[in-house]
Amino acid sequence: MDLLANIPSWDDIERNLDDKFNTLNQAYSDGLQSTYDSWNGFTRRVNTTTTATQAY
C-alpha cells in the first residue's frame, strides 16, 4: 500500500488554496460593494425626503 500516492503535490495544494482565497476575496469585495451601494441609496432617499420636506 503506497500512502504517498494519495498525497497531493505542493503545486496542487497551492493552486487549490489560491482558488479558495480568490473566491473568498471576491465574495467579500462584492459584499462590501453591495453594502456601499445600499448605503448610498439610503442616504440619497433621506436627502431627497429632507429636501422635499424643507420645501414646504
N, CA, C and O atoms as a Tripos MOL2 file, in Angstrom:
@<TRIPOS>MOLECULE
protein
  224   223    56     0     0
PROTEIN
NO_CHARGES

@<TRIPOS>ATOM
      1 N           0.8490   -1.1820    0.0000 N.3       1 MET1
      2 CA          0.0000    0.0000    0.0000 C.3       1 MET1
      3 C           0.8930    1.2420    0.0000 C.2       1 MET1
      4 O           1.7390    1.4100    0.8780 O.2       1 MET1
      5 N           0.6970    2.0880   -0.9690 N.am      2 ASP2
      6 CA          1.5260    3.2830   -1.1210 C.3       2 ASP2
      7 C           0.7690    4.4950   -0.5730 C.2       2 ASP2
      8 O          -0.1290    5.0210   -1.2300 O.2       2 ASP2
      9 N           1.1330    4.9250    0.6120 N.am      3 LEU3
     10 CA          0.4490    6.0590    1.2480 C.3       3 LEU3
     11 C           0.7510    7.3800    0.5590 C.2       3 LEU3
     12 O          -0.0810    8.2870    0.5670 O.2       3 LEU3
     13 N           1.9170    7.4950   -0.0280 N.am      4 LEU4
     14 CA          2.2970    8.7460   -0.6770 C.3       4 LEU4
     15 C           1.5550    8.9830   -1.9940 C.2       4 LEU4
     16 O           1.5610   10.0990   -2.5130 O.2       4 LEU4
     17 N           0.9260    7.9560   -2.5310 N.am      5 ALA5
     18 CA          0.2110    8.1010   -3.8020 C.3       5 ALA5
     19 C          -1.0050    9.0250   -3.6580 C.2       5 ALA5
     20 O          -1.4150    9.6580   -4.6300 O.2       5 ALA5
     21 N          -1.5760    9.1050   -2.4650 N.am      6 ASN6
     22 CA         -2.7800    9.9140   -2.2430 C.3       6 ASN6
     23 C          -2.4910   11.3240   -1.7520 C.2       6 ASN6
     24 O          -3.4160   12.1130   -1.5580 O.2       6 ASN6
     25 N          -1.2240   11.6500   -1.5490 N.am      7 ILE7
     26 CA         -0.8570   12.9840   -1.0760 C.3       7 ILE7
     27 C          -0.6850   13.8980   -2.2890 C.2       7 ILE7
     28 O           0.0960   13.5870   -3.1890 O.2       7 ILE7
     29 N          -1.4060   15.0220   -2.3230 N.am      8 PRO8
     30 CA         -1.2870   15.9200   -3.4810 C.3       8 PRO8
     31 C           0.0740   16.6120   -3.5110 C.2       8 PRO8
     32 O           0.7380   16.7660   -2.4860 O.2       8 PRO8
     33 N           0.4620   17.0170   -4.6940 N.am      9 SER9
     34 CA          1.7270   17.7400   -4.8300 C.3       9 SER9
     35 C           1.5670   19.1550   -4.2660 C.2       9 SER9
     36 O           0.4530   19.6480   -4.0860 O.2       9 SER9
     37 N           2.6830   19.7790   -4.0000 N.am     10 TRP10
     38 CA          2.6400   21.1440   -3.4610 C.3      10 TRP10
     39 C           1.9770   22.1030   -4.4430 C.2      10 TRP10
     40 O           1.2750   23.0270   -4.0310 O.2      10 TRP10
     41 N           2.1940   21.8920   -5.7270 N.am     11 ASP11
     42 CA          1.5530   22.7390   -6.7430 C.3      11 ASP11
     43 C           0.0320   22.6200   -6.6860 C.2      11 ASP11
     44 O          -0.6780   23.6160   -6.8300 O.2      11 ASP11
     45 N          -0.4660   21.4010   -6.4760 N.am     12 ASP12
     46 CA         -1.9140   21.2000   -6.3560 C.3      12 ASP12
     47 C          -2.4680   21.8950   -5.1140 C.2      12 ASP12
     48 O          -3.5270   22.5210   -5.1630 O.2      12 ASP12
     49 N          -1.7480   21.7810   -4.0080 N.am     13 ILE13
     50 CA         -2.1750   22.4320   -2.7620 C.3      13 ILE13
     51 C          -2.1880   23.9420   -2.9320 C.2      13 ILE13
     52 O          -3.1450   24.6120   -2.5440 O.2      13 ILE13
     53 N          -1.1280   24.4700   -3.5100 N.am     14 GLU14
     54 CA         -1.0200   25.9130   -3.7090 C.3      14 GLU14
     55 C          -2.1220   26.4300   -4.6380 C.2      14 GLU14
     56 O          -2.7200   27.4730   -4.3700 O.2      14 GLU14
     57 N          -2.3880   25.7140   -5.7140 N.am     15 ARG15
     58 CA         -3.4300   26.1170   -6.6660 C.3      15 ARG15
     59 C          -4.8120   26.0690   -6.0010 C.2      15 ARG15
     60 O          -5.6370   26.9590   -6.2060 O.2      15 ARG15
     61 N          -5.0510   25.0320   -5.2130 N.am     16 ASN16
     62 CA         -6.3300   24.8940   -4.5260 C.3      16 ASN16
     63 C          -6.5370   26.0310   -3.5240 C.2      16 ASN16
     64 O          -7.6180   26.6170   -3.4650 O.2      16 ASN16
     65 N          -5.5140   26.3420   -2.7460 N.am     17 LEU17
     66 CA         -5.6170   27.4410   -1.7850 C.3      17 LEU17
     67 C          -5.8080   28.7790   -2.4910 C.2      17 LEU17
     68 O          -6.5870   29.6210   -2.0430 O.2      17 LEU17
     69 N          -5.1000   28.9650   -3.5850 N.am     18 ASP18
     70 CA         -5.2280   30.2000   -4.3590 C.3      18 ASP18
     71 C          -6.6530   30.3590   -4.8810 C.2      18 ASP18
     72 O          -7.2260   31.4460   -4.8080 O.2      18 ASP18
     73 N          -7.2250   29.2780   -5.4070 N.am     19 ASP19
     74 CA         -8.6090   29.3220   -5.9000 C.3      19 ASP19
     75 C          -9.5890   29.6370   -4.7730 C.2      19 ASP19
     76 O         -10.4890   30.4610   -4.9340 O.2      19 ASP19
     77 N          -9.4070   28.9770   -3.6340 N.am     20 LYS20
     78 CA        -10.3160   29.1880   -2.4950 C.3      20 LYS20
     79 C         -10.2450   30.6330   -2.0020 C.2      20 LYS20
     80 O         -11.2800   31.2600   -1.7740 O.2      20 LYS20
     81 N          -9.0430   31.1630   -1.8360 N.am     21 PHE21
     82 CA         -8.9050   32.5210   -1.3170 C.3      21 PHE21
     83 C          -9.3340   33.5670   -2.3330 C.2      21 PHE21
     84 O          -9.8510   34.6160   -1.9510 O.2      21 PHE21
     85 N          -9.1310   33.3060   -3.6160 N.am     22 ASN22
     86 CA         -9.6230   34.2420   -4.6280 C.3      22 ASN22
     87 C         -11.1400   34.3180   -4.5940 C.2      22 ASN22
     88 O         -11.7100   35.4030   -4.7070 O.2      22 ASN22
     89 N         -11.7980   33.1760   -4.4400 N.am     23 THR23
     90 CA        -13.2590   33.1470   -4.3430 C.3      23 THR23
     91 C         -13.7210   33.8830   -3.0930 C.2      23 THR23
     92 O         -14.6770   34.6580   -3.1410 O.2      23 THR23
     93 N         -13.0450   33.6410   -1.9770 N.am     24 LEU24
     94 CA        -13.4000   34.3070   -0.7280 C.3      24 LEU24
     95 C         -13.2020   35.8120   -0.8280 C.2      24 LEU24
     96 O         -14.0640   36.5780   -0.3980 O.2      24 LEU24
     97 N         -12.0860   36.2410   -1.3840 N.am     25 ASN25
     98 CA        -11.8200   37.6730   -1.5300 C.3      25 ASN25
     99 C         -12.8340   38.3350   -2.4490 C.2      25 ASN25
    100 O         -13.2650   39.4590   -2.1900 O.2      25 ASN25
    101 N         -13.2180   37.6500   -3.5200 N.am     26 GLN26
    102 CA        -14.2040   38.2030   -4.4500 C.3      26 GLN26
    103 C         -15.5610   38.3360   -3.7640 C.2      26 GLN26
    104 O         -16.2460   39.3440   -3.9370 O.2      26 GLN26
    105 N         -15.9510   37.3300   -2.9900 N.am     27 ALA27
    106 CA        -17.2310   37.3810   -2.2790 C.3      27 ALA27
    107 C         -17.2270   38.5190   -1.2640 C.2      27 ALA27
    108 O         -18.2220   39.2320   -1.1300 O.2      27 ALA27
    109 N         -16.1320   38.6940   -0.5560 N.am     28 TYR28
    110 CA        -16.0140   39.7700    0.4250 C.3      28 TYR28
    111 C         -16.0920   41.1320   -0.2610 C.2      28 TYR28
    112 O         -16.7750   42.0390    0.2130 O.2      28 TYR28
    113 N         -15.3910   41.2630   -1.3730 N.am     29 SER29
    114 CA        -15.3990   42.5180   -2.1200 C.3      29 SER29
    115 C         -16.8000   42.8270   -2.6510 C.2      29 SER29
    116 O         -17.2570   43.9680   -2.5790 O.2      29 SER29
    117 N         -17.4770   41.8120   -3.1820 N.am     30 ASP30
    118 CA        -18.8450   42.0080   -3.6810 C.3      30 ASP30
    119 C         -19.7870   42.4050   -2.5530 C.2      30 ASP30
    120 O         -20.6670   43.2450   -2.7430 O.2      30 ASP30
    121 N         -19.6050   41.8060   -1.3810 N.am     31 GLY31
    122 CA        -20.4410   42.1440   -0.2280 C.3      31 GLY31
    123 C         -20.2340   43.5810    0.2060 C.2      31 GLY31
    124 O         -21.1960   44.2870    0.5100 O.2      31 GLY31
    125 N         -18.9810   44.0190    0.2370 N.am     32 LEU32
    126 CA        -18.7020   45.4110    0.6040 C.3      32 LEU32
    127 C         -19.2950   46.3790   -0.4060 C.2      32 LEU32
    128 O         -19.8510   47.4100   -0.0260 O.2      32 LEU32
    129 N         -19.1800   46.0560   -1.6910 N.am     33 GLN33
    130 CA        -19.7220   46.9250   -2.7350 C.3      33 GLN33
    131 C         -21.2390   47.0070   -2.6240 C.2      33 GLN33
    132 O         -21.8170   48.0810   -2.7950 O.2      33 GLN33
    133 N         -21.8840   45.8870   -2.3400 N.am     34 SER34
    134 CA        -23.3380   45.8630   -2.1890 C.3      34 SER34
    135 C         -23.7650   46.7150   -0.9940 C.2      34 SER34
    136 O         -24.7440   47.4570   -1.0730 O.2      34 SER34
    137 N         -23.0340   46.6050    0.1040 N.am     35 THR35
    138 CA        -23.3370   47.4040    1.2930 C.3      35 THR35
    139 C         -23.1450   48.8840    1.0020 C.2      35 THR35
    140 O         -23.9620   49.7110    1.4050 O.2      35 THR35
    141 N         -22.0770   49.2160    0.3090 N.am     36 TYR36
    142 CA        -21.7960   50.6060   -0.0520 C.3      36 TYR36
    143 C         -22.9030   51.1660   -0.9450 C.2      36 TYR36
    144 O         -23.3720   52.2850   -0.7370 O.2      36 TYR36
    145 N         -23.3180   50.3730   -1.9460 N.am     37 ASP37
    146 CA        -24.3850   50.8090   -2.8480 C.3      37 ASP37
    147 C         -25.6990   51.0040   -2.0950 C.2      37 ASP37
    148 O         -26.4180   51.9730   -2.3380 O.2      37 ASP37
    149 N         -26.0120   50.0870   -1.1850 N.am     38 SER38
    150 CA        -27.2480   50.2010   -0.4020 C.3      38 SER38
    151 C         -27.2110   51.4360    0.4850 C.2      38 SER38
    152 O         -28.2120   52.1430    0.6030 O.2      38 SER38
    153 N         -26.0700   51.7010    1.1110 N.am     39 TRP39
    154 CA        -25.9430   52.8660    1.9810 C.3      39 TRP39
    155 C         -26.1110   54.1500    1.1820 C.2      39 TRP39
    156 O         -26.7770   55.0820    1.6330 O.2      39 TRP39
    157 N         -25.5080   54.2020   -0.0070 N.am     40 ASN40
    158 CA        -25.6610   55.3870   -0.8520 C.3      40 ASN40
    159 C         -27.1120   55.5880   -1.2530 C.2      40 ASN40
    160 O         -27.5910   56.7210   -1.2820 O.2      40 ASN40
    161 N         -27.8220   54.5090   -1.5630 N.am     41 GLY41
    162 CA        -29.2370   54.6140   -1.9070 C.3      41 GLY41
    163 C         -30.0600   55.1160   -0.7340 C.2      41 GLY41
    164 O         -30.9630   55.9340   -0.9060 O.2      41 GLY41
    165 N         -29.7460   54.6230    0.4670 N.am     42 PHE42
    166 CA        -30.4590   55.0510    1.6720 C.3      42 PHE42
    167 C         -30.2260   56.5350    1.9480 C.2      42 PHE42
    168 O         -31.1750   57.2780    2.2010 O.2      42 PHE42
    169 N         -28.9730   56.9630    1.8990 N.am     43 THR43
    170 CA        -28.6850   58.3710    2.1910 C.3      43 THR43
    171 C         -29.2620   59.2820    1.1180 C.2      43 THR43
    172 O         -29.6590   60.4100    1.4080 O.2      43 THR43
    173 N         -29.3130   58.8020   -0.1160 N.am     44 ARG44
    174 CA        -29.9100   59.5900   -1.1950 C.3      44 ARG44
    175 C         -31.4130   59.7680   -0.9480 C.2      44 ARG44
    176 O         -31.9480   60.8590   -1.1440 O.2      44 ARG44
    177 N         -32.0970   58.6930   -0.5170 N.am     45 ARG45
    178 CA        -33.5390   58.7900   -0.2340 C.3      45 ARG45
    179 C         -33.8010   59.7210    0.9450 C.2      45 ARG45
    180 O         -34.7420   60.5140    0.9120 O.2      45 ARG45
    181 N         -32.9760   59.6290    1.9850 N.am     46 VAL46
    182 CA        -33.1430   60.5100    3.1460 C.3      46 VAL46
    183 C         -32.9220   61.9570    2.7290 C.2      46 VAL46
    184 O         -33.6740   62.8420    3.1390 O.2      46 VAL46
    185 N         -31.9140   62.2010    1.9300 N.am     47 ASN47
    186 CA        -31.6100   63.5480    1.4670 C.3      47 ASN47
    187 C         -32.7620   64.0920    0.6220 C.2      47 ASN47
    188 O         -33.1520   65.2480    0.7850 O.2      47 ASN47
    189 N         -33.3050   63.2760   -0.2740 N.am     48 THR48
    190 CA        -34.4150   63.7050   -1.1270 C.3      48 THR48
    191 C         -35.6490   64.0080   -0.2870 C.2      48 THR48
    192 O         -36.3290   65.0070   -0.5220 O.2      48 THR48
    193 N         -35.9430   63.1540    0.6890 N.am     49 THR49
    194 CA        -37.1010   63.3610    1.5620 C.3      49 THR49
    195 C         -36.9250   64.6190    2.3940 C.2      49 THR49
    196 O         -37.8670   65.3950    2.5500 O.2      49 THR49
    197 N         -35.7420   64.8280    2.9230 N.am     50 THR50
    198 CA        -35.4640   66.0140    3.7330 C.3      50 THR50
    199 C         -35.5960   67.2800    2.8950 C.2      50 THR50
    200 O         -36.1700   68.2720    3.3450 O.2      50 THR50
    201 N         -35.0730   67.2450    1.6990 N.am     51 THR51
    202 CA        -35.1570   68.4080    0.8080 C.3      51 THR51
    203 C         -36.6100   68.6980    0.4490 C.2      51 THR51
    204 O         -37.0250   69.8570    0.4330 O.2      51 THR51
    205 N         -37.3820   67.6560    0.1620 N.am     52 ALA52
    206 CA        -38.7950   67.8440   -0.1870 C.3      52 ALA52
    207 C         -39.5780   68.3770    1.0100 C.2      52 ALA52
    208 O         -40.4720   69.2060    0.8430 O.2      52 ALA52
    209 N         -39.2560   67.9150    2.2040 N.am     53 THR53
    210 CA        -39.9500   68.3680    3.4100 C.3      53 THR53
    211 C         -39.6260   69.8310    3.6970 C.2      53 THR53
    212 O         -40.5040   70.5940    4.0970 O.2      53 THR53
    213 N         -38.3880   70.2180    3.4970 N.am     54 GLN54
    214 CA        -37.9870   71.5990    3.7580 C.3      54 GLN54
    215 C         -38.5830   72.5610    2.7390 C.2      54 GLN54
    216 O         -38.7120   73.7530    3.0190 O.2      54 GLN54
    217 N         -38.9450   72.0640    1.5690 N.am     55 ALA55
    218 CA        -39.5050   72.9310    0.5250 C.3      55 ALA55
    219 C         -40.9190   73.3840    0.8750 C.2      55 ALA55
    220 O         -41.3790   74.4080    0.3700 O.2      55 ALA55
    221 N         -41.6150   72.6370    1.7310 N.am     56 TYR56
    222 CA        -42.9900   73.0020    2.0740 C.3      56 TYR56
    223 C         -42.9980   74.0060    3.1530 C.2      56 TYR56
    224 O         -44.0660   74.4410    3.5830 O.2      56 TYR56
@<TRIPOS>BOND
     1     1     2 1
     2     2     3 1
     3     3     4 2
     4     3     5 am
     5     5     6 1
     6     6     7 1
     7     7     8 2
     8     7     9 am
     9     9    10 1
    10    10    11 1
    11    11    12 2
    12    11    13 am
    13    13    14 1
    14    14    15 1
    15    15    16 2
    16    15    17 am
    17    17    18 1
    18    18    19 1
    19    19    20 2
    20    19    21 am
    21    21    22 1
    22    22    23 1
    23    23    24 2
    24    23    25 am
    25    25    26 1
    26    26    27 1
    27    27    28 2
    28    27    29 am
    29    29    30 1
    30    30    31 1
    31    31    32 2
    32    31    33 am
    33    33    34 1
    34    34    35 1
    35    35    36 2
    36    35    37 am
    37    37    38 1
    38    38    39 1
    39    39    40 2
    40    39    41 am
    41    41    42 1
    42    42    43 1
    43    43    44 2
    44    43    45 am
    45    45    46 1
    46    46    47 1
    47    47    48 2
    48    47    49 am
    49    49    50 1
    50    50    51 1
    51    51    52 2
    52    51    53 am
    53    53    54 1
    54    54    55 1
    55    55    56 2
    56    55    57 am
    57    57    58 1
    58    58    59 1
    59    59    60 2
    60    59    61 am
    61    61    62 1
    62    62    63 1
    63    63    64 2
    64    63    65 am
    65    65    66 1
    66    66    67 1
    67    67    68 2
    68    67    69 am
    69    69    70 1
    70    70    71 1
    71    71    72 2
    72    71    73 am
    73    73    74 1
    74    74    75 1
    75    75    76 2
    76    75    77 am
    77    77    78 1
    78    78    79 1
    79    79    80 2
    80    79    81 am
    81    81    82 1
    82    82    83 1
    83    83    84 2
    84    83    85 am
    85    85    86 1
    86    86    87 1
    87    87    88 2
    88    87    89 am
    89    89    90 1
    90    90    91 1
    91    91    92 2
    92    91    93 am
    93    93    94 1
    94    94    95 1
    95    95    96 2
    96    95    97 am
    97    97    98 1
    98    98    99 1
    99    99   100 2
   100    99   101 am
   101   101   102 1
   102   102   103 1
   103   103   104 2
   104   103   105 am
   105   105   106 1
   106   106   107 1
   107   107   108 2
   108   107   109 am
   109   109   110 1
   110   110   111 1
   111   111   112 2
   112   111   113 am
   113   113   114 1
   114   114   115 1
   115   115   116 2
   116   115   117 am
   117   117   118 1
   118   118   119 1
   119   119   120 2
   120   119   121 am
   121   121   122 1
   122   122   123 1
   123   123   124 2
   124   123   125 am
   125   125   126 1
   126   126   127 1
   127   127   128 2
   128   127   129 am
   129   129   130 1
   130   130   131 1
   131   131   132 2
   132   131   133 am
   133   133   134 1
   134   134   135 1
   135   135   136 2
   136   135   137 am
   137   137   138 1
   138   138   139 1
   139   139   140 2
   140   139   141 am
   141   141   142 1
   142   142   143 1
   143   143   144 2
   144   143   145 am
   145   145   146 1
   146   146   147 1
   147   147   148 2
   148   147   149 am
   149   149   150 1
   150   150   151 1
   151   151   152 2
   152   151   153 am
   153   153   154 1
   154   154   155 1
   155   155   156 2
   156   155   157 am
   157   157   158 1
   158   158   159 1
   159   159   160 2
   160   159   161 am
   161   161   162 1
   162   162   163 1
   163   163   164 2
   164   163   165 am
   165   165   166 1
   166   166   167 1
   167   167   168 2
   168   167   169 am
   169   169   170 1
   170   170   171 1
   171   171   172 2
   172   171   173 am
   173   173   174 1
   174   174   175 1
   175   175   176 2
   176   175   177 am
   177   177   178 1
   178   178   179 1
   179   179   180 2
   180   179   181 am
   181   181   182 1
   182   182   183 1
   183   183   184 2
   184   183   185 am
   185   185   186 1
   186   186   187 1
   187   187   188 2
   188   187   189 am
   189   189   190 1
   190   190   191 1
   191   191   192 2
   192   191   193 am
   193   193   194 1
   194   194   195 1
   195   195   196 2
   196   195   197 am
   197   197   198 1
   198   198   199 1
   199   199   200 2
   200   199   201 am
   201   201   202 1
   202   202   203 1
   203   203   204 2
   204   203   205 am
   205   205   206 1
   206   206   207 1
   207   207   208 2
   208   207   209 am
   209   209   210 1
   210   210   211 1
   211   211   212 2
   212   211   213 am
   213   213   214 1
   214   214   215 1
   215   215   216 2
   216   215   217 am
   217   217   218 1
   218   218   219 1
   219   219   220 2
   220   219   221 am
   221   221   222 1
   222   222   223 1
   223   223   224 2
@<TRIPOS>SUBSTRUCTURE
     1 MET1         2 RESIDUE 1 A MET
     2 ASP2         6 RESIDUE 1 A ASP
     3 LEU3        10 RESIDUE 1 A LEU
     4 LEU4        14 RESIDUE 1 A LEU
     5 ALA5        18 RESIDUE 1 A ALA
     6 ASN6        22 RESIDUE 1 A ASN
     7 ILE7        26 RESIDUE 1 A ILE
     8 PRO8        30 RESIDUE 1 A PRO
     9 SER9        34 RESIDUE 1 A SER
    10 TRP10       38 RESIDUE 1 A TRP
    11 ASP11       42 RESIDUE 1 A ASP
    12 ASP12       46 RESIDUE 1 A ASP
    13 ILE13       50 RESIDUE 1 A ILE
    14 GLU14       54 RESIDUE 1 A GLU
    15 ARG15       58 RESIDUE 1 A ARG
    16 ASN16       62 RESIDUE 1 A ASN
    17 LEU17       66 RESIDUE 1 A LEU
    18 ASP18       70 RESIDUE 1 A ASP
    19 ASP19       74 RESIDUE 1 A ASP
    20 LYS20       78 RESIDUE 1 A LYS
    21 PHE21       82 RESIDUE 1 A PHE
    22 ASN22       86 RESIDUE 1 A ASN
    23 THR23       90 RESIDUE 1 A THR
    24 LEU24       94 RESIDUE 1 A LEU
    25 ASN25       98 RESIDUE 1 A ASN
    26 GLN26      102 RESIDUE 1 A GLN
    27 ALA27      106 RESIDUE 1 A ALA
    28 TYR28      110 RESIDUE 1 A TYR
    29 SER29      114 RESIDUE 1 A SER
    30 ASP30      118 RESIDUE 1 A ASP
    31 GLY31      122 RESIDUE 1 A GLY
    32 LEU32      126 RESIDUE 1 A LEU
    33 GLN33      130 RESIDUE 1 A GLN
    34 SER34      134 RESIDUE 1 A SER
    35 THR35      138 RESIDUE 1 A THR
    36 TYR36      142 RESIDUE 1 A TYR
    37 ASP37      146 RESIDUE 1 A ASP
    38 SER38      150 RESIDUE 1 A SER
    39 TRP39      154 RESIDUE 1 A TRP
    40 ASN40      158 RESIDUE 1 A ASN
    41 GLY41      162 RESIDUE 1 A GLY
    42 PHE42      166 RESIDUE 1 A PHE
    43 THR43      170 RESIDUE 1 A THR
    44 ARG44      174 RESIDUE 1 A ARG
    45 ARG45      178 RESIDUE 1 A ARG
    46 VAL46      182 RESIDUE 1 A VAL
    47 ASN47      186 RESIDUE 1 A ASN
    48 THR48      190 RESIDUE 1 A THR
    49 THR49      194 RESIDUE 1 A THR
    50 THR50      198 RESIDUE 1 A THR
    51 THR51      202 RESIDUE 1 A THR
    52 ALA52      206 RESIDUE 1 A ALA
    53 THR53      210 RESIDUE 1 A THR
    54 GLN54      214 RESIDUE 1 A GLN
    55 ALA55      218 RESIDUE 1 A ALA
    56 TYR56      222 RESIDUE 1 A TYR
